[in-house]
Amino acid sequence: MPRVFLTCGDATLFETLRKLFLAEGQFEICVEQRNGIEAILEAIDLYPDLIILGMDAPPIDDFEIAEALKLILPDVQVFLATELRGMEVEKEALSRGIDAVFERDDDLKSLAMNARDVCGLGDSQLGLN
């Protein structure tokens, strides 16, 4: 079962993401972390299959977290769920090591679909042949 690591400074988004992955039934949430520095240390210890960042997990921001994680865990996919919109945000995110950006109000179903794909849970494993 793929392990998902959630880190988010926003309690509402954090809970939404947690419920989304629990409802999927095909993921294990290996840790729920709300502090950026602690998130980096926990991710190193746990080596999850997927890391979901939710814009700003103080005291450092998600771009800094992503850069650190990609240096240490280069094979782990990192997604960003953000309320910020626009190509500039996405361009910055991708340049800093984030693999995919999702708008938190509109794109969370897409985030879940992409999570299934990067974790090897294709349609056949979902019974959607």
N, C-alpha and C positions, 0 to 999 in steps of 0.2 A: 504494500500500500504506500503510495507516494506521501512523503512528509512535507507539509507546508509550514513555513515559518512566517508569522505575521508580526509586523511592527508598525505601530501607528500612534501618533500623538493625539489624534482626535478620537475620543471615546465612542462617538456615534458611528464613525466609519469603521473603527476597530470591531465593534459589535456586529455591524452589517457584514463585514468580511468573514468574521468567525462563523456566523450563521450560514452564510453562503457555502462555505466549504464543509461545514457539518452536514448541511442538507444534501450536498453532492453524494455523501456516503461512500466516496471512493478515496478520500484523503484523510490522513492523520494530521491533526494540527499538533506539531511537535513542540511548539512553544508560542506563547502570546506575549510579546514584549512591547513595552511602551516607551522605552528609553533607548536612544540611538546608540550610545556607547555600549551599553549592556547588550543590545541586540547584536552588535558585531561580535562580541565575545561569545555569546550563546550560539550564534550561527557557526562559528569556528568549531565549537565543541560538538554540535549536533549534525553538522554537514547535511542540511535538508535538501530535498529535491527541487524546491521552489521557494523563493523568498518574495513576499508581497510587502512593499513599502507603501504607507499611506501618508502622504505629504506631511513632513515635519514630525520627527520624533526627538524632541529636544534632548540634550543640548546641542546636537548637530543636526543638519538637515539631511533629507533623503539622498541628495546628490553626493554628499560626503560619505554617507553610509554605503551607497552603491559603489563608489570608487574603492573604498577600503575592502568591501566584500569581493569585488572582482579581482583585486590583487591577490587575495588570500584563497578564494574559492572560485577560480575562473570558469569552471564548468557548471556552476549553479545558475539557473535562470533567475533574474531579478525583474519583477514587475512593479510598476508604480501606479497606484490609484490616486488620482488628484482631482481637485475641483478647479484647478487652473486649466485654462483652455488655450489652444493655439499652437502653431507650428514652432514658435520659439521655445516654448516649454518642452515640447517633444524633442526638438533638436538638441537642446541642452541635456535632457535626460539621457538620450541615446549616446551622446558624446561622453557622458560621465559613467557609463557602464550599465545603464538600465536597458533591459532587452525589449520591453514593451511598455507603453503608456496607455492607461485607460482612464476615461473621465468617470469620476465616482458617481455622478448622477445618472449617466446614460449608458455606461459601458460595462457594468459589472457582470452581466450575463456573458458578454464577450470575453471578459477576463476569465471567467470560469471555463469557457470553451477552450481558450488558449492554454489554460492551466492543464486541462485534460490532454491536450495535444503534446505539450512539452514534457509531460510526465508519462507519455506512452499509453494513455487511456483513450484510444480512438473510439469511433462509433461502434465498432463491433463489440468492444468490451462493455459498452453501455446498453447493449441490446437494441441498438437503433439500426440494424442492418438495412 
